[in-house]
């Protein structure tokens, strides 16, 4: 009995050891397979991400240009606001633009109580453009708003490429200039270097101009008083309007004629008066040389055959009719 129990316990222990060994091998195989799968899946995932980046960014740097916040856009706004106090609204607009990091580029005002008018040209950062527009509209009653955008991303990219190419051309011309061996080559290469540098400076100036327009947006706001008229109001029609227009044209014509007369008068005085005096003196001289008019003397009467004067023929009697 004791021997059988020992043999049974040994078999059970051997079976347990075998089961543990098989489980350990399967766990090791699974771990190796899972790690191998992860190692094989990682390059595939990285390759897919790389393909996605390549598709989203063709040409290397072109991907950044497809994002809205990376594009070069020029914002321009025009608005008209009617307010109670034009000067106060202009001061508030100046303060708002300065607080947003911009500045006032132009300021034209005409103060005449309720007919006052102020035209401000404001330059604000592009990211503050919409906020400043809404803030200006809140100063009174907005009557007109117009916002225009211009995408100059392609122009900026083209300018960058042309500037890089032109810089390389300048550098190559400078190297050739340093290796010049004759006076003719020196003069020719100096002219070429100057021309290429001028072209490069023009391209860089255009790039700076675009950068300024894209970095700072332009807002032209017009503040009007309560009774100020706008340019959009239609022209008055009717008899009185026509009469007023005709009178204005007549006065303009008279002023033009007087202006022409004033311009011609000095020449008329300097040249016309001496010429008139000369003509008058010539007429007087010609009148003195000409004999005075009078009856001309008659010649002697005709002489007859006897030396006497020829008498007139006798009168012919009138014919009388018969009885």
C-alpha positions as CSV (number, residue, x, y, z in Angstrom):
1,X,0.0,0.0,0.0
2,X,2.8,2.4,0.9
3,X,4.7,1.6,-2.3
4,X,1.6,2.3,-4.5
5,X,1.0,5.6,-2.8
6,X,4.6,6.7,-3.4
7,X,4.4,5.7,-7.0
8,X,1.1,7.6,-7.4
9,X,2.5,10.7,-5.8
10,X,5.6,10.5,-8.1
11,X,3.4,10.3,-11.1
12,X,1.3,13.3,-10.0
13,X,4.5,15.3,-9.4
14,X,5.9,14.4,-12.8
15,X,2.6,15.4,-14.4
16,X,2.6,18.8,-12.7
17,X,6.2,19.5,-13.7
18,X,5.4,18.6,-17.3
19,X,2.3,20.8,-17.4
20,X,4.3,23.7,-16.0
21,X,7.1,23.2,-18.6
22,X,4.5,23.2,-21.4
23,X,2.9,26.4,-20.1
24,X,6.2,28.1,-19.8
25,X,7.1,27.2,-23.4
26,X,3.8,28.4,-24.7
27,X,4.1,31.7,-22.8
28,X,7.6,32.2,-24.1
29,X,6.4,31.6,-27.6
30,X,3.5,33.9,-27.2
31,X,5.7,36.6,-25.8
32,X,8.2,36.2,-28.6
33,X,5.5,36.3,-31.2
34,X,3.8,39.3,-29.7
35,X,7.1,41.2,-29.5
36,X,7.9,40.2,-33.0
37,X,4.5,41.3,-34.1
38,X,5.0,44.6,-32.4
39,X,8.4,45.0,-33.9
40,X,7.0,44.2,-37.3
41,X,4.0,46.5,-36.9
42,X,6.0,49.5,-35.7
43,X,7.9,50.0,-39.1
44,X,4.6,49.6,-40.9
45,X,2.9,52.2,-38.7
46,X,5.8,54.6,-39.1
47,X,5.8,54.0,-42.9
48,X,2.1,54.8,-43.0
49,X,2.6,57.9,-41.0
50,X,5.4,58.9,-43.2
51,X,3.2,58.3,-46.3
52,X,0.5,60.4,-44.7
53,X,3.0,63.2,-44.1
54,X,4.3,62.9,-47.7
55,X,0.7,63.1,-49.0
56,X,-0.1,66.1,-46.8
57,X,3.1,67.9,-47.5
58,X,4.1,67.4,-51.2
59,X,7.3,69.0,-52.2
60,X,8.7,69.1,-48.7
61,X,7.7,72.6,-47.5
62,X,4.5,72.8,-49.4
63,X,2.5,71.2,-46.5
64,X,2.9,74.3,-44.4
65,X,1.5,76.5,-47.1
66,X,-1.8,74.4,-47.2
67,X,-2.6,75.4,-43.6
68,X,-4.7,78.5,-43.3
69,X,-2.7,80.0,-40.5
70,X,0.5,79.6,-42.6
71,X,-0.8,81.3,-45.7
72,X,0.1,84.9,-46.6
73,X,-3.1,86.8,-46.8
74,X,-3.6,90.6,-47.0
75,X,-6.7,91.8,-45.2
76,X,-8.2,95.2,-46.1
77,X,-11.3,96.7,-44.5
78,X,-13.5,99.7,-45.2
79,X,-16.3,100.8,-42.9
80,X,-18.5,103.8,-42.1
81,X,-19.9,104.5,-38.7
82,X,-22.2,107.3,-37.7
83,X,-21.6,108.6,-34.1
84,X,-22.7,111.3,-31.8
85,X,-19.2,112.7,-31.1
86,X,-16.7,112.3,-34.0
87,X,-13.6,113.4,-32.1
88,X,-14.4,111.1,-29.1
89,X,-14.9,108.1,-31.5
90,X,-11.6,108.9,-33.3
91,X,-9.8,109.0,-29.9
92,X,-11.3,105.7,-28.9
93,X,-10.3,104.1,-32.3
94,X,-6.7,105.4,-31.9
95,X,-6.5,103.9,-28.4
96,X,-7.9,100.6,-29.5
97,X,-5.5,100.3,-32.4
98,X,-2.5,101.2,-30.2
99,X,-3.6,98.6,-27.6
100,X,-3.8,95.9,-30.4
101,X,-0.2,96.6,-31.4
102,X,-0.9,98.7,-34.4
103,X,-0.7,102.4,-35.3
104,X,-2.6,105.2,-37.1
105,X,-1.4,105.5,-40.7
106,X,-3.6,108.5,-41.6
107,X,-6.0,110.9,-40.0
108,X,-8.2,113.5,-41.8
109,X,-10.9,115.4,-39.8
110,X,-13.3,118.2,-40.5
111,X,-15.0,119.4,-37.4
112,X,-18.3,121.3,-37.8
113,X,-20.7,120.4,-35.0
114,X,-23.1,117.8,-36.3
115,X,-21.5,117.8,-39.8
116,X,-18.1,116.6,-38.5
117,X,-16.3,113.9,-40.3
118,X,-13.1,111.9,-39.5
119,X,-11.3,109.4,-41.8
120,X,-8.7,107.2,-40.1
121,X,-6.4,104.8,-41.8
122,X,-5.5,102.1,-39.2
123,X,-2.8,99.5,-39.4
124,X,-3.4,96.5,-37.1
125,X,-1.8,93.0,-36.8
126,X,-3.5,90.5,-39.0
127,X,-4.6,88.3,-36.1
128,X,-6.3,91.3,-34.4
129,X,-8.1,92.4,-37.6
130,X,-11.6,91.0,-36.9
131,X,-11.6,92.1,-33.3
132,X,-10.7,95.7,-34.1
133,X,-13.4,95.8,-36.8
134,X,-16.1,94.7,-34.4
135,X,-14.8,97.1,-31.8
136,X,-15.0,100.1,-34.2
137,X,-18.5,99.1,-35.2
138,X,-19.6,99.3,-31.6
139,X,-18.8,103.0,-31.3
140,X,-22.0,104.0,-33.1
141,X,-24.3,102.9,-35.9
142,X,-22.5,101.1,-38.6
143,X,-23.7,102.1,-42.0
144,X,-21.3,100.3,-44.3
145,X,-18.6,97.6,-44.0
146,X,-16.5,96.0,-46.7
147,X,-13.7,93.4,-46.1
148,X,-11.4,92.2,-48.9
149,X,-8.8,89.5,-48.8
150,X,-5.9,88.7,-51.2
151,X,-4.0,85.5,-51.0
152,X,-0.3,86.2,-51.9
153,X,1.1,82.9,-50.8
154,X,2.2,82.0,-54.3
155,X,3.8,85.4,-54.8
156,X,5.8,85.0,-51.6
157,X,7.0,81.5,-52.5
158,X,7.9,82.7,-56.0
159,X,9.8,85.6,-54.5
160,X,11.7,83.4,-52.1
161,X,12.8,81.2,-55.0
162,X,13.8,84.1,-57.2
163,X,15.7,85.8,-54.3
164,X,17.6,82.6,-53.6
165,X,18.5,82.2,-57.3
166,X,19.5,85.8,-57.6
167,X,21.8,85.6,-54.6
168,X,23.5,82.6,-56.1
169,X,24.0,84.6,-59.3
170,X,25.5,87.5,-57.4
171,X,27.9,85.2,-55.6
172,X,29.0,83.6,-58.9
173,X,29.5,87.0,-60.5
174,X,31.6,88.1,-57.5
175,X,33.8,85.0,-57.8
176,X,34.4,85.7,-61.5
177,X,35.1,89.3,-60.6
178,X,37.8,88.2,-58.2
179,X,39.4,86.0,-60.9
180,X,39.4,88.7,-63.6
181,X,42.7,89.0,-65.4
182,X,42.2,92.0,-67.6
183,X,40.7,95.5,-67.4
184,X,38.0,94.6,-69.9
185,X,36.9,91.6,-67.9
186,X,37.0,93.7,-64.7
187,X,34.8,96.4,-66.2
188,X,32.3,93.9,-67.7
189,X,32.1,91.8,-64.5
190,X,31.6,94.9,-62.3
191,X,28.7,96.0,-64.5
192,X,27.2,92.5,-64.3
193,X,27.6,92.4,-60.5
194,X,25.9,95.8,-60.2
195,X,23.0,94.7,-62.4
196,X,22.5,91.5,-60.5
197,X,22.7,93.3,-57.1
198,X,20.1,95.8,-58.3
199,X,17.7,93.0,-59.4
200,X,18.2,91.3,-56.0
201,X,17.5,94.5,-54.1
202,X,14.3,95.0,-56.1
203,X,13.1,91.5,-55.3
204,X,13.9,91.9,-51.6
205,X,12.0,95.2,-51.6
206,X,8.9,93.5,-53.0
207,X,9.3,90.7,-50.4
208,X,9.4,93.3,-47.6
209,X,6.4,95.1,-49.0
210,X,4.4,91.8,-49.1
211,X,5.6,91.0,-45.6
212,X,4.4,94.4,-44.3
213,X,1.0,94.0,-46.0
214,X,0.4,90.5,-44.6
215,X,1.7,91.3,-41.1
216,X,-0.3,94.5,-40.7
217,X,-3.8,94.7,-42.1
218,X,-5.3,98.1,-43.2
219,X,-8.6,99.4,-41.9
220,X,-10.1,102.7,-43.3
221,X,-12.9,103.9,-41.0
222,X,-15.0,107.0,-41.5
223,X,-16.8,108.5,-38.5
224,X,-19.7,110.7,-39.4
225,X,-21.7,113.2,-37.3
226,X,-25.4,113.0,-36.9
227,X,-26.2,115.3,-39.8
228,X,-23.2,114.7,-42.0
229,X,-24.0,113.7,-45.6
230,X,-22.5,110.7,-47.3
231,X,-21.1,110.4,-50.8
232,X,-23.5,107.6,-51.6
233,X,-26.6,110.0,-51.4
234,X,-28.2,110.6,-54.8
235,X,-27.9,113.9,-56.6
236,X,-30.8,116.3,-56.2
237,X,-33.0,116.8,-59.4
238,X,-35.4,119.6,-60.3
239,X,-35.5,123.1,-61.6
240,X,-33.6,124.7,-58.7
241,X,-30.9,122.1,-58.9
242,X,-30.5,122.7,-62.6
243,X,-30.5,126.5,-62.1
244,X,-27.9,126.1,-59.4
245,X,-25.7,123.9,-61.6
246,X,-26.1,126.3,-64.5
247,X,-25.2,129.3,-62.4
248,X,-22.1,127.5,-61.1
249,X,-21.0,126.7,-64.6
250,X,-21.6,130.3,-65.7
251,X,-19.5,131.6,-62.8
252,X,-16.8,129.1,-63.7
253,X,-16.8,130.3,-67.3
254,X,-16.6,134.0,-66.2
255,X,-13.7,133.2,-64.0
256,X,-11.9,131.4,-66.9
257,X,-12.5,134.3,-69.2
258,X,-11.2,136.8,-66.7
259,X,-8.2,134.7,-66.1
260,X,-7.5,134.6,-69.9
261,X,-8.0,138.3,-70.1
262,X,-5.7,139.0,-67.2
263,X,-3.0,136.8,-68.9
264,X,-3.4,138.6,-72.3
265,X,-3.6,142.2,-70.9
266,X,0.1,142.7,-70.3
267,X,1.0,141.6,-73.9
268,X,-1.8,143.9,-75.2
269,X,-0.4,146.9,-73.3
270,X,3.2,146.3,-74.1
271,X,2.7,145.5,-77.8
272,X,-0.7,146.9,-78.7
273,X,-0.3,150.5,-77.5
274,X,3.0,151.2,-79.4
275,X,1.5,149.5,-82.5
276,X,-1.6,151.7,-82.3
277,X,0.4,154.8,-81.9
278,X,2.6,153.9,-84.9
279,X,-0.5,153.3,-87.1
280,X,-1.9,156.6,-86.1
281,X,1.3,158.5,-86.9
282,X,1.5,156.9,-90.3
283,X,-2.1,158.0,-91.1
284,X,-1.4,161.6,-90.1
285,X,1.8,161.6,-92.3
286,X,-0.1,160.3,-95.3
287,X,-2.9,162.8,-94.8
288,X,-0.3,165.7,-94.9
289,X,1.3,164.6,-98.1
290,X,-2.0,164.2,-100.0
291,X,-3.4,167.6,-101.6
292,X,-6.7,168.8,-100.4
293,X,-9.7,168.0,-102.6
294,X,-11.3,170.9,-104.8
295,X,-12.8,171.9,-108.3
296,X,-10.4,171.1,-111.1
297,X,-9.7,174.2,-113.7
298,X,-11.5,173.8,-117.0
299,X,-9.6,174.0,-120.3
300,X,-10.2,176.8,-123.0
301,X,-13.4,176.6,-125.0
302,X,-13.1,175.1,-128.6
303,X,-12.2,177.5,-131.4
304,X,-14.3,177.8,-134.5
305,X,-13.1,178.3,-138.2
306,X,-13.1,182.2,-137.9
307,X,-11.2,182.1,-134.7
308,X,-14.2,182.7,-132.6
309,X,-15.7,180.5,-130.2
310,X,-17.9,177.7,-131.5
311,X,-21.5,178.6,-130.9
312,X,-24.0,176.1,-130.0
313,X,-26.3,174.8,-132.8
314,X,-29.6,176.5,-133.1
315,X,-32.6,174.9,-131.6
316,X,-34.7,172.7,-133.9
317,X,-38.3,173.9,-134.0
318,X,-40.9,171.4,-133.0
319,X,-42.9,169.8,-135.8
320,X,-46.4,171.0,-136.2
321,X,-49.2,168.8,-137.3
322,X,-51.4,169.6,-140.5
323,X,-54.8,171.5,-140.4
